[in-house]
């Protein structure tokens, strides 16, 4: 596979992923961003923890869709993330999610 073919393949996957996102976003209540992933979820529990003099975040999500181009099934029952990086959680307004 040439570099151009690989780039075209990945572009097609990204477009398919965006279309799937557009189709499912109205099913979810929260958008969650971590340093590694983007999630849509219906339940979010974010806890600030400390240990060994460091602060970290424990994030538990339920009823989740994961933005991941290489994942064959992006719907998962639950996700647990532990990170030292920032976590962004936003509650979606249903009128904010009307995409073309």
C-alpha positions as CSV (number, residue, x, y, z in Angstrom):
1,X,0.0,0.0,0.0
2,X,1.4,3.4,-1.0
3,X,1.6,6.4,1.3
4,X,-1.2,8.0,-0.7
5,X,-3.4,4.9,-0.5
6,X,-2.9,4.8,3.3
7,X,-3.7,8.5,3.6
8,X,-6.9,8.0,1.6
9,X,-7.8,4.9,3.6
10,X,-7.4,6.8,6.9
11,X,-9.3,9.8,5.5
12,X,-12.2,7.5,4.6
13,X,-12.1,6.0,8.1
14,X,-12.2,9.5,9.7
15,X,-15.2,10.5,7.6
16,X,-17.0,7.3,8.5
17,X,-16.3,8.0,12.2
18,X,-17.6,11.5,12.0
19,X,-20.8,10.3,10.3
20,X,-21.2,7.7,13.1
21,X,-20.6,10.5,15.7
22,X,-23.2,12.6,14.0
23,X,-25.7,9.8,14.1
24,X,-25.2,8.9,17.8
25,X,-24.5,12.2,19.6
26,X,-28.2,12.8,20.3
27,X,-28.3,9.5,22.4
28,X,-25.8,10.9,25.0
29,X,-25.8,13.4,27.8
30,X,-22.1,14.2,28.2
31,X,-19.0,14.8,26.1
32,X,-15.8,13.8,27.9
33,X,-12.2,14.6,26.7
34,X,-9.0,13.2,28.1
35,X,-5.5,13.5,26.8
36,X,-5.9,10.2,24.9
37,X,-9.6,9.8,24.0
38,X,-12.9,11.5,23.3
39,X,-16.1,9.9,24.7
40,X,-19.8,10.4,24.6
41,X,-21.5,9.1,27.8
42,X,-24.8,9.0,29.7
43,X,-23.2,8.7,33.2
44,X,-20.0,10.4,34.4
45,X,-18.3,10.2,37.8
46,X,-15.1,12.2,38.1
47,X,-13.2,11.9,41.3
48,X,-10.0,13.9,42.3
49,X,-7.6,11.6,44.1
50,X,-4.2,12.0,45.7
51,X,-1.4,9.6,46.4
52,X,2.3,9.9,46.9
53,X,2.0,13.7,47.0
54,X,0.4,13.7,43.5
55,X,-3.1,14.6,42.4
56,X,-4.8,12.5,39.7
57,X,-8.3,12.0,38.3
58,X,-10.3,8.8,38.3
59,X,-13.1,8.9,35.7
60,X,-15.9,6.3,35.5
61,X,-18.2,6.4,32.5
62,X,-21.3,4.3,31.8
63,X,-23.2,3.8,28.5
64,X,-20.3,5.1,26.4
65,X,-19.4,5.7,22.7
66,X,-15.6,6.0,22.1
67,X,-14.1,8.1,19.3
68,X,-11.5,5.7,18.0
69,X,-10.9,5.2,14.3
70,X,-9.5,1.7,14.7
71,X,-12.1,0.2,17.2
72,X,-14.6,-2.1,15.5
73,X,-17.3,-1.6,18.2
74,X,-17.3,1.9,19.7
75,X,-20.1,1.3,22.1
76,X,-19.0,0.0,25.5
77,X,-20.8,-0.6,28.8
78,X,-18.3,1.2,31.0
79,X,-15.0,2.9,31.0
80,X,-12.5,3.7,33.8
81,X,-9.8,6.2,33.2
82,X,-7.0,7.2,35.6
83,X,-5.0,10.2,34.5
84,X,-2.7,12.9,35.8
85,X,-3.7,15.1,32.9
86,X,-6.7,17.4,32.5
87,X,-10.2,16.0,32.0
88,X,-13.0,18.0,30.4
89,X,-16.6,17.0,31.0
90,X,-19.4,18.9,29.3
91,X,-23.1,18.3,29.6
92,X,-24.7,18.5,26.1
93,X,-27.7,20.8,25.6
94,X,-30.0,18.8,23.3
95,X,-30.5,21.9,21.0
96,X,-26.6,22.1,20.7
97,X,-26.3,18.8,19.0
98,X,-28.3,19.2,15.8
99,X,-25.7,18.5,13.1
100,X,-26.3,18.7,9.3
